[in-house]
Amino acid sequence: MSRALPALSVRRLRKSFGAVVAVDDVSLDVERGEFLSLLGPSGCGKSTVLRMVAGLVVPDAGQVVLAGEDITGVAVHRRNLGLVFQSYALFPHMTVADNVAFGLRRRGVAEAELRPRVDRMLELVRLGALGARYPRELSGGQQQRVALARALATEPGVLLLDEPLSNLDALLRDEMRVELKRLQERLGTTMIFVTHDQAEALILSDRVVVMQSGRIEQVGRPEEVYRRPATPFVARFLGRANFLSGSIAGMSDAGVVVAIDGGLSVVAVAHPGLAPGQRVAVAIRQEHIRIEGPGAGPERVNRFPVTVVFHAFAGQAHHYVVQLADGRELEVAAPGAVLPLARGAAAVIEWGPDDVVLLADGGAAGAR
């Protein structure tokens, strides 16, 4: 049985602006009905990839293939793609309903068919009662929903979204994430979403594409890229972690022992391919470090006495900076419901071997 064609493929896309290589040999398949996010810092090339897919930027090399058809040279309005950008780009002189109907009218859809489709889209985005209003009479979140409805009304093969939530305040952005994901699941629309917000990508995506300097660093499910980063960049960019350098010292019953530069020893889950003496980077995410008051406690690996040198309360979490006996400092995020430890207090931190991410030679040696 043959495998279904991807909804969209990009093959060896490349784009330079003068001496700057914005996108460098990027290839990717997007499956039908998938929510895929392009994630990375400003200037990493994610928006340029999206704009080449949309036809707004002409690639220097490579192909864009939609449902098996090469559309690299096809005009924007003939690509059967929906576009939603950071600015809502609504027509201020048109009502909400007419904004949603705009693309349908351009495609020659008859009025008898057009109105039911517009009404359906407005109901889907929970704006059914606001069709007669103008954009200036709507909140930011409502305007974004109109932009989504307008893009979806033409039933595009793929919907492209370029940081569409970044202009919203934090609370509204959280609400719109839920709305967008529920809408995508309900319609089954293939969506490609560009963002620099790590939490947004993890919450919304079926898969995440992490980019840096015009190249793809890693592609995977949210849990995979977060818990098993392929490169130090991915480990640093996704979430907040403490990084240590060391070398493989050997094996113990608990796992592989890493001798950290400066005298500390850390135990991680054993992973094939690690050899004694091999240099590695060790990453321990802040939320994986448990902190408690002083006490002997059970004899366990990765358990160390510390002194609290900084504490701040952030609602959902207590943020600590703690100092080990050798003067090394680590950052810890503890649940907000736990009673805080004061600055200067003695404490104990601990993490499990499966909380340790090992990265060797610039790539993933192993992670849990």
C-alpha positions as CSV (number, residue, x, y, z in Angstrom):
1,M,0.0,0.0,0.0
2,S,1.5,3.3,-1.1
3,R,2.0,6.1,1.4
4,A,-0.2,9.2,1.1
5,L,1.5,12.2,-0.4
6,P,2.5,14.9,2.2
7,A,0.2,17.9,2.3
8,L,3.3,20.0,1.6
9,S,7.0,19.4,0.9
10,V,9.9,21.8,0.7
11,R,13.0,20.5,-0.9
12,R,16.4,22.0,-0.5
13,L,15.1,25.6,-0.2
14,R,17.8,28.2,-0.2
15,K,17.5,32.0,0.0
16,S,20.1,34.8,0.4
17,F,19.7,38.5,0.9
18,G,23.0,39.9,-0.3
19,A,25.8,38.3,1.7
20,V,23.3,36.9,4.3
21,V,22.1,33.3,3.8
22,A,18.6,33.4,5.3
23,V,17.6,29.8,4.5
24,D,20.3,27.2,3.8
25,D,19.2,23.9,2.2
26,V,16.0,23.3,4.1
27,S,13.9,20.2,3.4
28,L,10.8,19.2,5.2
29,D,7.5,17.2,4.7
30,V,4.3,18.3,6.3
31,E,1.7,15.5,6.7
32,R,-2.0,16.0,6.0
33,G,-3.9,17.4,9.0
34,E,-0.7,18.1,10.9
35,F,0.0,21.2,13.0
36,L,3.6,21.9,12.5
37,S,5.5,24.8,14.0
38,L,8.7,26.5,12.8
39,L,10.4,27.7,15.9
40,G,13.6,29.7,16.4
41,P,15.0,33.1,17.4
42,S,14.6,36.2,15.3
43,G,16.6,35.9,12.1
44,C,16.8,32.1,12.0
45,G,15.0,31.9,8.7
46,K,11.6,30.5,9.8
47,S,9.5,33.4,8.3
48,T,11.5,33.3,5.1
49,V,10.7,29.6,4.7
50,L,7.0,30.4,5.2
51,R,7.1,33.3,2.7
52,M,8.7,31.1,0.1
53,V,6.0,28.5,0.6
54,A,3.4,31.3,0.3
55,G,5.0,32.6,-2.9
56,L,5.8,36.0,-1.4
57,V,9.6,35.4,-1.6
58,V,11.2,33.7,-4.6
59,P,13.8,31.0,-3.5
60,D,17.3,31.0,-5.0
61,A,17.1,27.2,-5.2
62,G,14.8,24.4,-4.2
63,Q,11.2,23.4,-4.6
64,V,7.8,23.9,-2.9
65,V,5.5,20.9,-3.6
66,L,1.8,21.1,-2.6
67,A,0.0,17.7,-2.6
68,G,2.5,16.4,-5.1
69,E,2.3,19.4,-7.4
70,D,5.4,21.6,-7.8
71,I,4.1,25.2,-7.1
72,T,7.5,26.9,-6.9
73,G,6.8,29.2,-9.8
74,V,3.0,29.5,-9.3
75,A,1.6,32.9,-8.4
76,V,0.5,33.6,-4.8
77,H,-3.2,33.7,-5.6
78,R,-3.1,30.3,-7.4
79,R,-1.4,28.3,-4.6
80,N,-4.5,27.2,-2.7
81,L,-2.9,28.3,0.6
82,G,-4.4,30.4,3.4
83,L,-2.3,33.2,5.0
84,V,-2.6,34.7,8.4
85,F,0.1,37.2,9.5
86,Q,1.0,39.1,12.6
87,S,-1.0,42.1,11.5
88,Y,-4.5,41.1,10.9
89,A,-4.8,43.0,7.6
90,L,-8.5,43.3,7.8
91,F,-10.2,45.7,5.4
92,P,-11.5,48.5,7.7
93,H,-14.3,49.6,5.3
94,M,-15.8,46.1,5.2
95,T,-17.9,44.4,7.8
96,V,-16.7,41.2,9.5
97,A,-18.9,39.1,7.1
98,D,-17.5,40.8,4.0
99,N,-14.0,40.4,5.2
100,V,-14.5,36.7,5.6
101,A,-16.3,36.6,2.2
102,F,-13.5,38.5,0.4
103,G,-11.5,35.4,-0.8
104,L,-14.6,33.6,-1.8
105,R,-15.8,36.4,-4.0
106,R,-12.4,36.7,-5.7
107,R,-12.7,33.0,-6.6
108,G,-16.2,33.6,-8.1
109,V,-18.2,31.8,-5.5
110,A,-21.9,32.5,-6.1
111,E,-23.7,34.5,-3.4
112,A,-26.2,31.7,-2.7
113,E,-23.2,29.5,-1.7
114,L,-21.1,32.2,-0.2
115,R,-23.4,33.3,2.6
116,P,-23.8,29.9,4.2
117,R,-20.0,29.3,4.1
118,V,-19.3,32.7,5.7
119,D,-21.9,32.1,8.4
120,R,-20.4,28.7,9.1
121,M,-16.9,30.1,9.5
122,L,-18.1,32.8,11.8
123,E,-19.8,30.2,13.9
124,L,-16.7,28.1,14.0
125,V,-14.6,31.1,15.4
126,R,-17.5,32.1,17.8
127,L,-18.3,35.3,16.0
128,G,-21.7,34.4,14.6
129,A,-23.4,37.4,16.1
130,L,-20.8,39.9,14.9
131,G,-21.0,39.6,11.2
132,A,-22.4,43.1,10.7
133,R,-19.7,44.9,12.8
134,Y,-16.6,46.6,11.4
135,P,-13.0,45.6,12.5
136,R,-12.6,48.8,14.6
137,E,-15.5,47.6,16.7
138,L,-13.7,44.4,17.7
139,S,-11.1,43.5,20.2
140,G,-7.7,42.2,19.2
141,G,-8.7,38.6,19.8
142,Q,-11.9,39.0,17.8
143,Q,-10.0,40.6,14.9
144,Q,-7.6,37.6,14.9
145,R,-10.5,35.2,14.7
146,V,-11.9,37.1,11.7
147,A,-8.5,36.8,10.0
148,L,-8.5,33.0,10.7
149,A,-12.1,32.7,9.4
150,R,-11.2,34.6,6.2
151,A,-8.2,32.4,5.6
152,L,-10.1,29.1,6.3
153,A,-13.2,30.1,4.3
154,T,-11.5,29.2,1.0
155,E,-10.7,25.7,2.3
156,P,-7.0,26.0,1.7
157,G,-4.8,22.9,1.2
158,V,-2.5,24.4,3.9
159,L,-2.9,27.3,6.3
160,L,0.2,29.4,6.9
161,L,0.4,31.4,10.1
162,D,3.3,33.8,10.7
163,E,3.4,34.8,14.4
164,P,-0.4,35.5,14.4
165,L,-0.7,35.8,18.2
166,S,2.3,38.0,19.0
167,N,0.3,41.2,19.1
168,L,-2.1,40.0,21.7
169,D,-1.6,40.5,25.5
170,A,-0.4,37.5,27.5
171,L,-3.8,36.3,28.8
172,L,-5.6,36.7,25.4
173,R,-2.7,34.9,23.7
174,D,-3.1,31.9,26.0
175,E,-6.8,31.8,25.2
176,M,-6.2,32.1,21.5
177,R,-3.8,29.2,21.6
178,V,-6.5,27.0,22.9
179,E,-9.0,28.4,20.3
180,L,-6.6,27.8,17.4
181,K,-5.7,24.2,18.4
182,R,-9.4,23.3,18.9
183,L,-10.3,24.8,15.6
184,Q,-7.5,23.0,13.8
185,E,-8.5,19.6,15.3
186,R,-12.1,20.2,14.4
187,L,-11.5,21.1,10.8
188,G,-8.5,18.8,10.2
189,T,-6.7,21.6,8.4
190,T,-3.0,21.3,7.8
191,M,-1.3,24.3,9.5
192,I,2.3,25.6,9.5
193,F,2.8,28.0,12.3
194,V,5.8,30.3,12.7
195,T,6.7,31.4,16.2
196,H,9.7,32.4,18.4
197,D,7.7,31.4,21.6
198,Q,8.8,28.0,22.9
199,A,5.7,27.5,25.0
200,E,3.4,28.3,22.1
201,A,5.2,25.8,19.8
202,L,5.1,23.0,22.4
203,I,1.4,23.6,23.3
204,L,0.1,23.8,19.7
205,S,2.2,21.4,17.6
206,D,2.1,17.9,16.5
207,R,5.7,18.4,15.5
208,V,8.2,21.2,16.1
209,V,10.9,22.3,13.7
210,V,13.7,24.1,15.5
211,M,15.8,26.4,13.3
212,Q,19.0,28.3,13.8
213,S,21.0,30.4,11.2
214,G,18.9,29.3,8.3
215,R,19.1,25.5,9.0
216,I,17.0,22.9,10.7
217,E,18.5,21.8,14.1
218,Q,15.9,19.2,15.0
219,V,12.4,18.0,14.0
220,G,10.2,16.0,16.4
221,R,7.2,15.8,18.6
222,P,7.1,18.5,21.4
223,E,8.1,15.9,24.1
224,E,10.9,14.6,21.9
225,V,12.6,18.0,21.2
226,Y,12.2,19.1,24.8
227,R,13.3,15.9,26.5
228,R,15.8,14.6,23.9
229,P,17.3,17.7,22.3
230,A,19.6,16.8,19.4
231,T,22.0,19.8,19.8
232,P,23.2,22.2,22.6
233,F,21.3,24.9,20.8
234,V,17.9,23.1,21.0
235,A,18.6,22.2,24.7
236,R,19.3,25.9,25.4
237,F,16.5,27.4,23.3
238,L,13.7,25.1,24.6
239,G,13.1,25.8,28.2
240,R,15.7,26.8,30.8
241,A,18.5,24.5,31.8
242,N,21.8,24.4,33.7
243,F,24.8,23.4,31.6
244,L,27.9,21.6,32.9
245,S,30.9,20.3,31.0
246,G,32.7,17.0,31.8
247,S,33.8,13.6,30.5
248,I,32.5,10.1,30.8
249,A,34.2,8.4,33.8
250,G,32.6,5.0,33.6
251,M,29.5,3.0,34.6
252,S,27.8,2.4,37.9
253,D,24.7,0.4,38.9
254,A,22.6,3.6,38.5
255,G,23.9,4.6,35.0
256,V,26.8,6.3,33.3
257,V,29.0,8.5,35.6
258,V,30.1,11.9,34.3
259,A,33.0,13.6,35.9
260,I,32.1,17.3,35.8
261,D,35.0,19.7,35.4
262,G,35.9,20.9,38.9
263,G,35.3,17.7,40.8
264,L,31.5,17.1,40.8
265,S,30.2,13.7,39.6
266,V,26.8,13.3,37.9
267,V,25.0,10.1,37.0
268,A,22.9,9.8,33.9
269,V,20.9,7.0,32.2
270,A,23.3,4.8,30.2
271,H,23.2,5.3,26.5
272,P,24.9,3.4,23.6
273,G,27.8,5.1,22.0
274,L,29.3,6.8,25.1
275,A,32.9,5.8,25.7
276,P,35.1,6.5,28.8
277,G,37.0,9.8,28.4
278,Q,34.5,11.2,25.9
279,R,33.8,14.9,26.4
280,V,30.1,15.7,27.0
281,A,27.9,18.6,27.9
282,V,25.4,18.0,30.7
283,A,22.1,19.8,30.8
284,I,19.7,19.6,33.8
285,R,16.4,21.6,33.3
286,Q,15.5,23.9,36.2
287,E,12.1,22.2,36.9
288,H,13.8,18.8,37.1
289,I,15.8,19.8,40.2
290,R,14.1,19.1,43.5
291,I,15.0,21.3,46.4
292,E,14.2,20.7,50.1
293,G,15.5,21.8,53.5
294,P,18.7,20.4,54.9
295,G,18.9,16.8,56.3
296,A,20.9,13.6,55.8
297,G,18.2,12.0,53.6
298,P,18.6,8.7,51.8
299,E,21.9,7.9,50.0
300,R,21.0,8.6,46.3
301,V,22.9,9.7,43.3
302,N,22.7,13.3,42.1
303,R,22.0,14.7,45.6
304,F,24.0,17.6,46.8
305,P,24.0,20.1,49.7
306,V,23.6,23.8,48.6
307,T,23.1,27.3,49.9
308,V,20.3,29.4,48.6
309,V,21.7,32.7,47.2
310,F,18.6,34.0,45.5
311,H,14.9,33.5,45.6
312,A,11.9,35.0,43.8
313,F,8.3,34.0,43.7
314,A,6.6,33.9,40.3
315,G,3.2,32.5,41.0
316,Q,3.4,29.1,39.5
317,A,7.0,28.6,40.7
318,H,9.7,29.7,43.1
319,H,12.9,30.6,41.3
320,Y,16.1,29.9,43.1
321,V,19.8,30.3,42.5
322,V,21.7,27.8,44.7
323,Q,25.4,27.5,45.3
324,L,27.2,24.1,45.6
325,A,30.1,23.5,47.9
326,D,32.6,24.2,45.1
327,G,31.0,27.7,44.4
328,R,29.2,26.6,41.3
329,E,25.7,28.0,40.9
330,L,22.6,26.3,39.5
331,E,19.1,27.6,38.9
332,V,16.1,25.8,40.2
333,A,12.3,26.2,39.5
334,A,10.2,24.7,42.4
335,P,6.4,24.4,42.5
336,G,4.8,27.7,43.7
337,A,2.7,25.8,46.3
338,V,5.8,24.7,48.2
339,L,6.9,26.9,51.2
340,P,9.9,28.9,50.1
341,L,13.4,28.7,51.4
342,A,15.0,32.0,52.5
343,R,18.1,33.5,51.0
344,G,21.1,32.2,52.8
345,A,19.3,29.0,53.9
346,A,21.0,25.6,53.7
347,A,19.2,23.1,51.4
348,V,19.6,19.9,49.4
349,I,19.0,19.5,45.7
350,E,18.5,16.3,43.8
351,W,17.6,15.0,40.3
352,G,17.3,11.6,38.8
353,P,19.6,10.0,36.2
354,D,16.7,10.2,33.7
355,D,16.6,14.0,34.2
356,V,20.1,14.4,32.8
357,V,20.6,15.3,29.1
358,L,24.0,14.4,27.7
359,L,25.2,16.1,24.5
360,A,28.5,14.9,22.9
361,D,30.5,16.5,20.1
362,G,27.7,19.0,19.4
363,G,25.0,16.3,19.1
364,A,22.8,14.2,21.2
365,A,24.6,11.4,23.0
366,G,21.5,10.6,25.0
367,A,18.7,12.2,26.9
368,R,15.7,11.4,28.9
